[in-house]
Amino acid sequence: MASDWSRFELLSEADPKCLTWASRGADGSGKSYFGCTAPGPIFVCAFDPHGMSRVAKSVRTGKEIRIGRYGFNVGSFNEDREKIKKAGNAIWQQFKAEYREALKHVRTVLWDREDLAWELIRYGNFGGEKNEGSRTGALDYGDLNAEYVSLIQEARDAGVNLGLLQGVKEKWVAKFDAGKGKMQNYNTGELIPDGFKKVADHVDITLAHQWDAKEKAYVVTIGKFPNKDYKDDTYPDFTFEQMALAAFPDSNPESWS
């Protein structure tokens, strides 16, 4: 049987329709500020109940920004795992439905914050941060990972920009202590992204944010990036449009404004 060569997709030279990125940084580092420089309309999935409240009006003015709130106070359930699981899953299902509805109407979606989203899906499935009913501790994580990655992919499929705003945590490593004759945990002093460990594998760009008190500016350091000329460079007051045009210098600026 002869093959139909034309059935294969011809790789297009058209500009990309959207970008996915992960922004990591401490509280007040400018993650939300940067996200709001993306083209609107914007939908914010606010897992942080106080998220977006401090973003300067100057960057919000003139843009349609809508917020869905998915805050979850696990401490209110007195460690009852079944109640935690039921309540967490209800909020997670609400988020998924509203996220998918937003993808039909907006140009950009922000998860604020992604590490809280990853925490919520685990509470909604396990009643805790880990599955204590598993002897290995790994039971069902494959299903969670697949669902989580598919949600990231849905934004790309819809042609919508997706920004995953991540908190940070201290990096610890285990080393053998000859004096004590056993492995010991040590704080490296490095801050790494909190949340789903494989986020960087499923986005186009990773950014590290911080506030420069001396310069009085938000500063962005570029990590994973389509245009390798910019990798590890640092820029003050970086915007989404600047990022997109640096990543794809031959693209149409109107695509990113």
N, C-alpha and C positions, 0 to 999 in steps of 0.2 A: 504493500500500500504506500503510495507516494505521500510524502509529508507536505503539509501546507506551510511553507516558510513564512508566509505573510501573517500567520497567526501570532507570531512573536512580536512583542512591543518594540518599537523603534525608539532607542534612547533619544529623548528630546534635548534640544539646546536651549529651551525656554528657561526663563528665570524661575527659581524656586518659588512656590506659592506661599511658603510659611517657614518658620524656624522654630525649633524646640531648644530651650536652654535651661540650665540649672544655675541658680544664683545662690552662693553660700556666703554666710557672714553672720556676725553677732547681731544682737538687737541694736537697731539704730545705725546699721552700716550702709543703708541705701538700697537694699534689695527691692523694697516696694517702690521706692522712688524711681529706680531704673525700670521696673516692670510697667509703671504708669506712663513711661515715655513711648511704649509700644503703640501701634495704631489701634484706634477704637473702632467700634464699640469694644469695651473690655468687660469680661465677667471675672470676678474674683471669687474663688472657692476659699472661704475664710475658715480654715480649721483653727486658726488662732482667733479667739473671740474678740480680741482687741486689735486685730490686724488692720492695716491701712489707715488707722486713725491719725497717724502723725505725718502722713505724706503731704508735702507742701501744696498749697492751693495752686501755685503757679504751674505745676505739672499736671494738675487735674482739670484746670479750667478749660472749658470748651470740649471736653470729652465725655461721652456717655460711659459711665462706669457703674455697673450693677454688682451687688454682692449677695452671695448665698452663704449663710453662716452655718457651720457644722461643728461648733464647739462641743466638747465632751468632757464632763467632769467625772472621772472614774472614782474619785474619792467619795462621791455621794452614795455609793452602793454598798458600803461596809464590807468590801471584799467578797461580795456574793458573786461568784463567777458566772452563774447562770443569768442573773439580772444584768450584769455588765455585758455579757454576750448579746443578750436580747436588745438592750438599749443601744449598744454600739452598732449592731447590725442594722437597726432601724435607721440610724443616722447615716450609715454608709450607703444604704439603699437610696435614701433621699438624695445624698450627694450624687450618686451615679445617674439618677434620673434627671436631676437639674443640670448636671454637667453636660449630658448628652443633648438636652434641650438647648443649652447655651451654644453648643457647637453649630447649631443651625442658624444662629442669629448674630454672632460676634466675629470680630477679627482676631481677638487675642483673649486667652484664658490664663489666669494666674492661679497657682495653688499656693496659698499662704497659710500654713507652711507645709511643704512636702513631707517633712519628718513627722508632723502631726497626722497627716493623712496615712502614712505607713503605720503609725501607732494605732490609729482608729481601725483600720482593716484587721489588725491582729486582735484587738479587743473584741471586735464584732464576730470573729471566728473562733477565738480561743477563750474569751472571757478574761484574758490577761495578755501581757506582752509576749509570753511564750506559751506553747502548747504543753501544759504540764501532764496531760493525759498520754503523751507519747513517751515510750521508753528511750527513743533516740533523740527526742526534741526536734526532729525534722519533719514529723508527720504533717502532711497537708501544706507545707510551705511551698511545694511545687505548684499547687493550685493557686495559692495566694500570689506567688511571683507572676504566674501566667496572667492572672486577672489584672494585676497592677500594671504590667507592661502593656497589656492590650489597651488599657485606658489611655496611656501615653500615646500609643499608636493611633487611637481614634482621632486625636486632634490633628495629627499629620494627614490622616485619610480625609478629614473634613476640610483641609486647607486652612487651618486655624493656627496661629502662633500659640505656643504653650510655654509658659515660664514656670519652673518649679523652684520656689523659694525655700531654701534649706537653712535650718539652724546649724550650729557647729557644736562639736564636743571635743574633749581632750583625747589625744591618741595615746593609748597604753600598749606596751609590748611586754612579752614574757621573756625573761633571760635567766640563765642558770646562775645562781649565786653559790660560788664555790665555798664561801665561808659557812653558809647555812646548809649547803648540800641539797638544795632544792630550787625549783623554778620560782622566780619572784616577778611580780608585775611592776613595771616602771612607767612613770609618766614622761613622755618624750618632750612635753612642752609645745607640741604641734597641735593646731586645731584642724580638724577634718570635718567633712560634711556629716551631719546626722541624717537618719532616715534610711531609705532603701539603698542597700550597698551598690546595686548595679545601675543606679540612675545615670551615671556618666556614660554607660554603654548604650543608652537608649535616647540620648539627646545629641543635637548637633554641636552644642557649645557649652562649656562650663566657665563660670566667672566667679572670682572671689572679690567680695566687697568689704570696704572698711571706710570709716570716717577719719579724715586727716584733719586733726584739730589745728595744726599749724597753718595749713593752707585753707582751712575752713571749706573743705570740699569732699564730696564722696569720691572715692578712688576705686577703680576697678582693675583687677589683674586678670588677664586672659589666660585660660587653661587650654582645654580641648577646643580646637578651632579649625574650620575648613581651610583657611588661608594661613599656612604655617609661618608666614612672615611676621605675624602678630603674636605668636605664642609666647607667653610669659611676659609680654609687655604690660605696662601699667599706664592708665589714663585717668585724669580727673574729669568729673562731670560727664561721664560716658553716657550716651543715649542708645536706644534701640536702633534708630536709623543709622547712627555711626557704626554700630556693631554689624548690622546687616550689610552695609556697603563695604566695610572692611573684609567681611567674610566672602562676599561676592562682588568684587569691584566692577565687574562688567554688567551688573544688573541695573534695572531701571530704578532710580531713586523713588519714583512714584509708587513702587511696589511696597515700600517700607514706611511711608509717611501716613 
